[in-house]
C-alpha cells in the first residue's frame, strides 16, 4: 500500500526548528484533534516509524491531523534533520532544553492546525520527553499514550549498565526524570501507559512505578501490559486501539 507521504514542514521548538510531517484525514473539520507522534531514541537506525504511525492514525480516525515529529538532533532516512543535539541514547537527551523544545513545537502545531484537543502518542525515549512535558507544561496536552517508556532515568541507566556492562551508562548526566515531576501533571490529562511484559529495555516495573506515583497524586492514568511483547511494540493493533479509545 502506498501511503500518503504527508505534508513536510518545520516548526519552532525553543531554540530549534524540528522537522515534522503532517497527515490529514479526509474528513477533517476546521478544529480537528491533533495527534503528535514522537519516536524513541533509535540508537541503531534513523527513525521513520513515527511517520508510519501518524499516517495510519490519519487513515483510521476521522477529524484528525496526525503529525510525526522528529526529535531534536535526529535525521530521518530521507535526510530531513531537526536542529539540536540528539545525545548518545543513554538518557542524555531528556533534559530541560529538549523537553521544552518539544513542548513549544506541540504548542505551535496546535496553533497551526487550530486543534481543539491535543493527544501525544510516544514510544520509548519519546515517552520520557512527553512525560516530562506533562509535568512542566500541564495545560498543553489533553491525552498522552506512552509506550515502552521509562520514568526514572537514573534507575534505568543502572538497569542498562547491569544489562550491557557499558560504562556509558554510568556517571552523572544532565537529564529530567518524569517520576520527579509527576505532581505537576494536570489532574485532567488522560494518560495511558503501555509496556510489553517481556520488554528488556524498559521493563514493566518502570511503568508500574510511574502508574503508582501518578495514582497517589490523583492523576488520570491507566496501565496496560501487553503479554509476550518486547520493546518494539509501537506499531501494534493494541496501541492503535488504545489511541482510538482516547480519541473518542
Secondary structure as the mmCIF struct_conf table of DSSP 4:
data_model
#
loop_
_struct_conf.conf_type_id
_struct_conf.id
_struct_conf.beg_label_comp_id
_struct_conf.beg_label_asym_id
_struct_conf.beg_label_seq_id
_struct_conf.end_label_comp_id
_struct_conf.end_label_asym_id
_struct_conf.end_label_seq_id
STRN STRN1 UNK A 7 UNK A 13
TURN_TY1_P TURN_TY1_P1 UNK A 14 UNK A 15
STRN STRN2 UNK A 16 UNK A 24
BEND BEND1 UNK A 26 UNK A 27
BEND BEND2 UNK A 30 UNK A 31
HELX_LH_PP_P HELX_LH_PP_P1 UNK A 32 UNK A 32
STRN STRN3 UNK A 33 UNK A 38
BEND BEND3 UNK A 43 UNK A 45
HELX_RH_AL_P HELX_RH_AL_P1 UNK A 49 UNK A 60
BEND BEND4 UNK A 61 UNK A 63
STRN STRN4 UNK A 64 UNK A 69
HELX_LH_PP_P HELX_LH_PP_P2 UNK A 70 UNK A 71
TURN_TY1_P TURN_TY1_P2 UNK A 72 UNK A 73
STRN STRN5 UNK A 75 UNK A 75
TURN_TY1_P TURN_TY1_P3 UNK A 77 UNK A 78
STRN STRN6 UNK A 81 UNK A 81
BEND BEND5 UNK A 83 UNK A 84
BEND BEND6 UNK A 89 UNK A 91
TURN_TY1_P TURN_TY1_P4 UNK A 92 UNK A 93
BEND BEND7 UNK A 95 UNK A 95
HELX_RH_AL_P HELX_RH_AL_P2 UNK A 96 UNK A 112
TURN_TY1_P TURN_TY1_P5 UNK A 113 UNK A 114
BEND BEND8 UNK A 116 UNK A 116
STRN STRN7 UNK A 117 UNK A 123
TURN_TY1_P TURN_TY1_P6 UNK A 124 UNK A 124
HELX_RH_AL_P HELX_RH_AL_P3 UNK A 125 UNK A 136
TURN_TY1_P TURN_TY1_P7 UNK A 138 UNK A 140
BEND BEND9 UNK A 142 UNK A 142
STRN STRN8 UNK A 143 UNK A 147
BEND BEND10 UNK A 148 UNK A 148
BEND BEND11 UNK A 151 UNK A 151
HELX_RH_AL_P HELX_RH_AL_P4 UNK A 153 UNK A 164
HELX_RH_3T_P HELX_RH_3T_P1 UNK A 167 UNK A 169
BEND BEND12 UNK A 170 UNK A 171
HELX_RH_3T_P HELX_RH_3T_P2 UNK A 178 UNK A 184
BEND BEND13 UNK A 185 UNK A 185
BEND BEND14 UNK A 187 UNK A 188
STRN STRN9 UNK A 190 UNK A 196
TURN_TY1_P TURN_TY1_P8 UNK A 197 UNK A 198
BEND BEND15 UNK A 200 UNK A 202
HELX_RH_AL_P HELX_RH_AL_P5 UNK A 204 UNK A 216
TURN_TY1_P TURN_TY1_P9 UNK A 217 UNK A 218
STRN STRN10 UNK A 220 UNK A 226
TURN_TY1_P TURN_TY1_P10 UNK A 227 UNK A 228
BEND BEND16 UNK A 231 UNK A 231
BEND BEND17 UNK A 234 UNK A 236
HELX_RH_AL_P HELX_RH_AL_P6 UNK A 237 UNK A 247
#
